[in-house]
């Protein structure tokens, strides 16, 4: 069964049986529930929802199903067609729409797709709203429009250009400095909409761009998650082209990774660190990342006299904490940059513009910039437990064992030691504890994770 229903939307593999996979029937069902939710939020004469998609093969089919379902509910649709997640988020704000839907499964392989759901602010739904939509999807409360009240579809294919205009208008984006630097950059768009948006942005910035997998045909040439093991082609091409750096995005362009001039990964965790270093140098303040993100963001924030705050894992949690503390920048260690001066969503276009401004002003090579930050290494492991074990009790016991250290329990248990940390998170669907560690070397990070697994086994008696 590969249909995953969660508060953030519906995700699954295409084809198969309704309710087990993401089929046309499921798409219509959840689009109807979302439309009903939108109409319940406030009484209006007219409702509007922005809809866009990445380039994956099932995208056009799903988009048509979703848009026509909303039309059948009497909701007008602003059709962005091929777009990016942050572009849709921005469009909801600029159009003063009632919500938005993005057809994308983010970094998942091509057989996956999803309906990602936004509120009227262009932000992902909170837990309460998501739960309500799941409830509506299983209820008989759906009510469709009469023939004279059907919605209409209005296509607008200018929004990537508008998005780029908004990025270049940001005060801390220095077009002149970037143009003067004369960068040569290789772009891997994984044959999705990043292959449209990122080269367009770089062209506006006067960058000599070498395109790799930038044809938005949905045929991903490698695993679309921007991790080192998937990026051999761009790493080689950066060196071959004698480029200054490489830029990699996921299919919906909300995750961002860099390759340095030697063909080595800059590190997804350090995308946010570098952008925050620049922003904090110009505008000191608070930063936020999730509990499983690198300690390097905290170090850089403190260097600039700011305050660092940790949030539970998940973009909606990071955004909530950013609003609470008035953060000037935040995000997640998977290469997600959230810059409130633009909007409260992970945005690779904003990240590219801030990073290139920083690089141009520092007049450093990418490898030199990376070397200027604290060197941390992460390990990610898991332990499978016997069904029926009290996972919450095990986590509580681990916290008690380390009560003299700094403990955070907003999302599992995170233990901050002087020179390393451990974060334990339980699965909501199976007896698994995920173990994240960070230390000053990879060997140490792996050993800390193995030691924690042994401690958990001892507590559980297994």
N, C-alpha and C positions, 0 to 999 in steps of 0.2 A: 504494500500500500504506500503510494508515494504522493498522496494529497495531504498537504500540511495546512491546517486551518489554525491561524494564530491571530492575535490582536492586531498584528501589523499588516495582515492581508491573507491571501490564499496563494499557495505555491505548490507546484507539482509537476510531474512529467506529462507530456502531451500524449493523448490517446488512451485507449483502454476503456474501463468501465466507469460510468459516472459515480462519484463518491469515493472512488479508489484512486483515480488519476485526475489530472486537469483536463477535462473534456469541455466541449462547447456548452453542455448543459450546466456544468459547474460554473463556467464563466458567466453565463446569464443569471444563474441563481445568486451569485455573490455581487454582481453588478446591480441587480435588483435590490438586494438588501442594502447596498451602499446608497443607491438612489433614495430609498425609503428613509434611511438615516439622515441624509442631507435635507430632505423635506421636513423632517421632524425637528430640525434644529431651530428653524424660524419660519414664520409665515410670510411669504412674498408672492408677488405677482409672477415673478420669473426667476428660475434657478439656472445657474451655469456651472459646468464642470469642465476643467481642462483635462485632456487625455493625450498622452504621448507614449512612445514605445522605443525600445532599443531595436537593433537590427536582426534579432534572432529569427529563425525561419518561421516560427509559429506566430510571430508578432502581429502581422497584418490581419490574420484570421481572428485572433483574440481581440484586437482593437476594434474591428468591425462589429463583432458580437457585443462588446461592452458599449460602444457608442450607440448602436441601435437599440440596445436595452434601455439606456438612459433616455433616448428619444421617446421610446414607448412609455416612459414614466413622466413625460412632459418636461424633461430637463434639456436645456440647450447645451450643446457640446462645442467646446473650442478645440479643434483637432490640430495638434502640433505634428502629427504623423511621426517620422523619424526624429527623435529628440534625445535628450539626456535627462536623468532624474533631476539634477539641479535646475535644468532649464524649465521643466514642468513646475517645480517648486516655485521658481521665480515668477513664472507666468501666472500662477494662481494669485500671487500677491498683486502683480501689476494689472491683472484683469479684474481684480476685486471679485473673483469667482467664489463659489460656495465650497469648492473642493477640487481635488485632482486625482487622477488615476494614472499610474505609470505601469505599462506592461513590460516587465523585466524580471528576470531571475538573478539579476546582479552578476556575481562571479560564477554561478552554477553553469555546468555544461549545456550544450545546445538543446538537449531533450527537455530541459526544464523551462518553465515560464511562470509568471506570477502576476497578480494584481496587487500593486502597492498603493495604499490608500492615504490620501492627504486630507487635512482639514482646511478650513477657509483661510488659514494663515500660510498655507503651502507647507505645512509641517506634518510629519507622520502622526497618526492618531495615537492618543494615549490609551492606556489599558481599558479604561471605562468605555470609551467610544468603540474600541475594537471589539470588546465583549458584546456590546449592544448590536453590532453588525452581525456577529456570529449568531446571536439570538434571533435576529430578524430573518436570517437566511433559513432558519429551521421553522419559522412561524408561518401563519397564514395571513399576516398583516399586510402583505404586499398589495399595492393598489396602483393599477396602471391608468394612463390618461385616455380620455375619450378622443375621438378622431380630430376634433377641432382644437384639442389642447396638446397635441404631440409636440415634442421639442424639435429643434433644427440643429444641423451640424454646420459650423462655420470653420473653414480651414484657414489656418494661419501658419505659413511655413517660414515666417521671418524671425521666429523667436530665438534661434541660436545666434543670429546677428544681434538681436536685442540683448541677449544675455552677454555677449561679448562687449557690447557698448556699456552695459552696466559694470562689468568687471573693469574695463579701462577707465571708467569714471571714478573708481575708488581712489580716495586720497593717497593711500600708501602704494598704489601701483604707479611706477615711474616709467612711462613709455619711452621717454628720451634716453634714460639710462640704459634700458634694455636694447634699444636700437643702436646706441653707441657701442655697446659691448660686442656687436657683430657675431652673435652666437650661431653655431651650426648644431642642429638638434635632430636626432632620429626619433620618430614617433611610432610606437606600436599601438594601433587602435583596435587590435584583435578582431578586425573586420566587423566592427559595430559602429555606433554613432560617435565614439571618440575619434574615429578616423575622419569624421566630418568636422567636429567642433574644435579639436585641439589644433590641427593645421590651420584652420581659419583664424583662431586666436593668434597663433605664432606669426602668421602672415601679417596681421595687423601690427604686430610688434617688431616687424622688420627682421625676423629670424629666417635664416636659411634652413629650410625643413626638408629632411629626408624621410619619406613615408615608407613604413613597413606595415603590411596588413591593415591598410586604411580604407579598403573597399567595403562599404556597409552592406554586405550580402548575407551576414549571419552565419557564415561558414567559418567558425572559429579555428584558426590554424594550430592552436595549442590550447591546453587547459586555460580558461580565461581568468583564473585567479592570479593576480600579479605577484607571484612568488618566484624566488630565484630559480627553482627547478624547472619552471615553465618558460624561462626567458632567455634561453641560450642564443636564439637567433638575433635578438636585438643587442645583446651583450657583444656578440661577435661583430655586428654591423657598426656599432659605435666605434670600435677600434679600427675597423676597415675604412670607415669614412673619415677617420681622424676628427670625429665630432667632439663638441664640448660636453655633451651629455645625451642621455636618452630619456624619453618620457614614456611611461606605460600607464594605461588606464584600464579599468574593467569595462564590460560591455555597456553599462549605463552611466559611466563617467563620474561616479562619486568616490572612487578610490584612486589614489595616485601614488606611483612609485617612480624613482629616478635611478638611472644608471650613470656612474661617473665616467670620466674620460678614458679610464683604463679598461672599461667594460665590466666593472664590478658594481654590485648592487649598493646603492646609497643606504638602503634599509627602509622598509615601509614604516617602521616605528619612528624613523628620523625625518620623515616628510613633515609631520606636525611639529617636531622639535625645531627644524630649520625655519619654518614659516613663523612659528611663535617667537623665535629668537629675533627675527626681523621686526615683527609687529610690536613686541615688548620694548625693543630699542627705541621705537618711535612713540609708543603709547603705553607706558607701564600700567599694569593692572593684574587682574586675576586670570588664571587659565583653568581649564577643566579637561580631563580625559577619563576614560573608564579605568576600573581597577586593574585590568589586565594589560594596560599600556605601560610603556617604558618609564622608568624613574627619571630618565633624561629630561623629560618635560618639566618635572618638578625642579630639577637642578638649574635649568635655564631660566625658569620663572623666578627662582630665588636670586639668581645672579642679577636680574634686572630689578630687584626690589619688589617683586609682585608676590601674590599668594596663589598657591596651587590647591586645587580641590579635586577629589576623586568622586566619580559617579558610578552607579551600577552599570553593568555592560548593556549596551543597546543605545542607539542614537537618540531615541526619545528621552532616555534617562540623562544622557549627557546634555541635551538641550535644556531640559528642566533645571539641571544644576547650573548651567551657564546663565540662565535667566535669573535664578535665585541669587547668584553671587555677582552678577554684572560682569561676566568674563569678557575680555577683549578678544579672545580667540580660544578655541577648544577643538575637540574632535576625538578620534579614536586611533589607536596605534596601527590600524590596518590601512593607513594612508588616507584617512578621511579628515578633511579640513573643514571646520565650521567657523565662519567669520561673520559675526553678527552685523557688521557694517554693510554686508551684502544681503544675507538672509540666514535663517537658522536651519541649514541643511548642509550635508557634506558636499563639497563642490570642488572637483578637480580643476576646473578652469580658474577659479579664484586661487587655488593652491599654486598652479603654474605661474600665474602673474606675480604673486607675492614672492615665490621662490626665485624667479628670474630677476626680480628687482633686487632682492637681497644679494644674489650672486653677483650681479652687475656692480652694485655699490661696494661690496667687499673686495671686488677685483681678485677673487680667488678661483682656483680650479675647484671642481665639484669634490674631488678627493680631499683637497685641503680644507674645504668647508666641513666635510664629514669628520675629519681628524680633529677639528676644533671643539667637537662635542664629546661629552663623557662616553666612554666605551662600555656598553652593557650588552649582555648576551642572554637570550631567552630560551627556555625549554618548555615544550607543551606535551604533556603526557596525560594518560587517564588510567583509572583502575576500575575494573568491573567487579561489582560486589554480588554476593548471593541475594537473589530476590527475597524480600521480607526483612532485610537488615534495616535498622533505623539510621538512615543516612544523616538526618538532621542531628541525631544523637552523636554520631561519629564526628561530625563537624564541630559540634559543641565541645566534645572531648578534646579535639585538636586545639581549639581555642584556649581551653583551660590549661592544657599542657604548656602553652606559650604565653600565658597571661602577663608575664613581665615585659613582653614586647608590645609594639603598637599594633592593636587589633582593629580591623574594620569588618563589620558583619552586615553591611547593607546589601551585599550580593554574595552569598556564601561566606567564606572566611578568608580575609587577606591578613597575612602576618608580615609586618615590616621589620626586618632586622637592620642592623647598622649598615651592612654592605650588600644585602640582597633582600628579596621578598619572595613570598609564596602566596599564590591565590588558589583557593579550592572552590569549585562551583559544582553543584550537583545537577544532574540531568532531570528534567521534569517528566521524562517519559520512560526512563529505564534506570536501574540501579548502578549508575556510573558517577564517579567523581572525577572531574577534569582538574588537572593540576598544572598550573602555570608558574614558572619560576623565572627570576632574572638575577644575574650575578655578573661578576667582573670577567668571567671567562665562560666559554661554552661547556668546558669540562665541569666546572663548578656548578653551573646551572643544571646540567644533567644529573650530577650527583645529589644535589639538593632535592630534585624531584624524586629520585630513586629512594632517598632517605625518607621522604614524606610518604611515599607508597608503603615502605616498610612500617612506618609508624601507624598508618591507617590500618594495615593488616593486623598489627598487634592489638589495636583498639577493638577491631571487629572480631578478633579471634579466628582469623583465617590464615 
